[in-house]
Amino acid sequence: MTPDDVRELARSAPYRWTELDLVHRSCGGEHLEVSLRHGVLTGRDVARGRDLHDTERPPSSFFRPVEPYPTNYLWCAMLDPDELSHDVRLTEISEGELFGRPVVSFVAHAEDDYDPVCTCCPLVFSEASERHEQPDGWTPAPGELPDGVEITLDREAGIVVSSRDRGGRLESWFTTEITRVVR
């Protein structure tokens, strides 16, 4: 796959599925088992022992329709990774499998004009994303930010199924296993 193929896959994600069953885990201790139909999320927050049901679109959905989320806007970006389709340089592209499903993996590097769906929850945590959050004149401390973000997209659904910061102070990661997809 070429970088343009990956960008098109990311752009097309919301149109590649109508229903998803997911198991989502993250470095923050999240363990969610959810079913999603466009606009309706149900499931279980296993880590906290609570049921989930949400049909509310997040407030920013007037910019771009986004799905209801159980945690934060990173969830929305995971399901609609459009922000990877522009102002992000993609390197080390490879195809493979994750959780028994075909995927494409790459390293994403935000360019200066990178504009995530939510500046506090970007798919590509970087100096470019942090400039939206920090005061004028801010500069990152050495080693504070990752050198790139290792991202994996599911080839059928187009959503992000794995993300891991490459270096940096947070070393953030998540995985999302698709257990069922309906197109």
C-alpha positions as CSV (number, residue, x, y, z in Angstrom):
1,M,0.0,0.0,0.0
2,T,1.1,3.5,-0.7
3,P,0.6,6.5,1.6
4,D,-2.2,7.7,-0.6
5,D,-3.9,4.2,-0.3
6,V,-3.6,4.5,3.5
7,R,-5.1,8.0,3.5
8,E,-8.0,6.9,1.4
9,L,-8.6,3.9,3.8
10,A,-8.6,6.3,6.8
11,R,-11.0,8.8,5.0
12,S,-13.4,6.1,4.1
13,A,-13.7,4.3,7.5
14,P,-17.2,5.6,8.4
15,Y,-18.6,4.3,5.1
16,R,-17.1,0.8,5.5
17,W,-19.2,-0.4,8.3
18,T,-22.7,-0.1,9.8
19,E,-22.2,-2.2,12.9
20,L,-19.1,-3.1,14.9
21,D,-18.5,-5.2,18.0
22,L,-15.2,-4.1,19.7
23,V,-13.0,-5.0,22.6
24,H,-10.9,-1.9,23.5
25,R,-8.0,-1.8,25.9
26,S,-5.5,1.1,26.7
27,C,-2.6,2.1,28.8
28,G,-5.0,4.1,30.9
29,G,-6.6,0.8,32.1
30,E,-9.6,1.0,29.8
31,H,-11.3,-2.3,29.0
32,L,-14.5,-1.8,27.0
33,E,-16.6,-4.4,25.3
34,V,-19.1,-2.5,23.0
35,S,-21.4,-2.8,20.1
36,L,-21.7,0.2,17.8
37,R,-24.3,1.1,15.2
38,H,-23.7,4.5,13.7
39,G,-25.1,6.8,16.4
40,V,-25.7,4.2,19.0
41,L,-23.1,2.7,21.4
42,T,-24.0,0.0,23.9
43,G,-21.8,-2.3,26.0
44,R,-19.8,-2.7,29.2
45,D,-17.0,-0.8,30.8
46,V,-15.4,-4.0,32.2
47,A,-12.7,-2.2,34.1
48,R,-15.3,-0.1,36.1
49,G,-18.1,-2.6,36.1
50,R,-20.7,-0.4,34.5
51,D,-23.0,-0.6,31.5
52,L,-22.7,1.8,28.6
53,H,-25.5,3.2,26.4
54,D,-25.0,6.4,24.5
55,T,-26.9,7.9,21.6
56,E,-25.6,11.5,22.0
57,R,-23.4,13.0,19.4
58,P,-20.4,14.9,20.9
59,P,-20.6,18.7,20.8
60,S,-18.1,19.0,18.0
61,S,-20.2,16.9,15.6
62,F,-21.2,20.1,13.8
63,F,-17.7,20.1,12.3
64,R,-17.8,16.5,11.2
65,P,-20.3,13.8,12.3
66,V,-18.7,11.7,15.0
67,E,-19.8,8.7,16.9
68,P,-20.9,8.6,20.6
69,Y,-18.0,7.8,22.8
70,P,-17.5,6.1,26.2
71,T,-14.1,7.8,27.0
72,N,-12.9,10.8,25.0
73,Y,-12.5,12.1,21.5
74,L,-9.7,9.7,20.8
75,W,-12.4,7.1,20.5
76,C,-14.1,9.2,17.8
77,A,-10.8,9.6,15.9
78,M,-10.2,5.9,16.2
79,L,-13.5,5.2,14.5
80,D,-13.1,7.9,11.9
81,P,-9.4,8.5,11.4
82,D,-9.9,11.2,8.8
83,E,-7.2,13.3,10.5
84,L,-4.6,10.8,9.1
85,S,-5.6,11.7,5.6
86,H,-3.9,15.1,5.5
87,D,-1.0,16.9,7.1
88,V,0.5,13.6,8.4
89,R,3.5,12.0,6.9
90,L,3.2,8.2,6.7
91,T,6.4,6.0,6.8
92,E,7.2,2.3,7.3
93,I,4.0,1.1,5.7
94,S,3.5,-2.7,5.9
95,E,0.6,-5.1,5.6
96,G,-0.1,-8.0,8.0
97,E,-2.7,-9.4,10.5
98,L,-3.8,-8.3,13.9
99,F,-6.4,-10.3,15.9
100,G,-6.7,-12.5,12.8
101,R,-7.8,-9.7,10.6
102,P,-6.0,-8.0,7.7
103,V,-4.4,-4.7,8.6
104,V,-2.0,-2.0,7.4
105,S,0.5,-0.6,9.8
106,F,2.6,2.6,9.6
107,V,4.3,5.3,11.5
108,A,2.5,8.6,11.5
109,H,4.4,11.9,11.8
110,A,2.3,15.1,12.2
111,E,3.2,18.0,10.0
112,D,2.9,21.6,11.0
113,D,-0.7,22.0,9.9
114,Y,-1.9,18.8,11.5
115,D,-5.4,19.5,12.9
116,P,-6.9,16.6,14.9
117,V,-10.6,16.1,15.6
118,C,-9.8,17.1,19.2
119,T,-6.6,18.9,20.1
120,C,-6.4,17.2,23.5
121,C,-7.0,13.7,22.1
122,P,-5.0,13.5,18.8
123,L,-4.3,10.3,17.0
124,V,-0.8,11.7,16.3
125,F,0.4,13.1,19.6
126,S,3.2,15.5,18.6
127,E,4.6,19.0,18.7
128,A,2.1,20.0,16.1
129,S,-0.9,18.7,18.1
130,E,0.5,20.2,21.4
131,R,0.8,23.6,19.8
132,H,-3.0,23.8,19.7
133,E,-3.1,23.2,23.5
134,Q,-0.1,25.2,24.7
135,P,0.5,29.0,25.1
136,D,2.4,31.0,22.5
137,G,6.1,30.5,22.8
138,W,5.9,27.0,24.2
139,T,8.6,24.5,23.2
140,P,8.6,20.9,24.3
141,A,11.3,19.5,26.6
142,P,13.8,17.1,25.1
143,G,12.2,13.6,25.0
144,E,8.8,14.8,26.0
145,L,7.0,14.0,22.8
146,P,7.1,10.8,20.7
147,D,9.1,10.6,17.5
148,G,6.0,9.3,15.7
149,V,3.0,7.1,16.4
150,E,2.8,3.5,15.3
151,I,-0.8,3.1,14.0
152,T,-2.6,0.1,12.5
153,L,-5.8,0.3,10.5
154,D,-8.2,-2.6,9.9
155,R,-8.3,-3.2,6.1
156,E,-12.0,-3.9,6.0
157,A,-13.5,-1.4,8.5
158,G,-10.8,1.3,8.1
159,I,-10.7,2.0,11.9
160,V,-7.6,2.3,14.1
161,V,-7.1,-1.1,15.8
162,S,-3.7,-0.3,17.4
163,S,-1.8,2.8,18.3
164,R,1.5,3.2,20.2
165,D,3.6,6.3,20.8
166,R,7.2,5.8,19.6
167,G,9.1,7.3,22.5
168,G,8.1,10.3,24.5
169,R,7.1,10.7,28.1
170,L,3.6,9.2,27.9
171,E,4.3,6.1,25.8
172,S,0.5,6.0,25.2
173,W,-1.1,2.9,23.5
174,F,-4.4,1.3,22.8
175,T,-5.7,-1.8,21.0
176,T,-9.2,-2.4,19.6
177,E,-10.1,-5.9,18.5
178,I,-13.0,-6.1,16.1
179,T,-15.0,-9.2,16.9
180,R,-17.8,-8.5,14.4
181,V,-18.3,-6.1,11.5
182,V,-21.3,-5.5,9.4
183,R,-20.9,-3.5,6.2
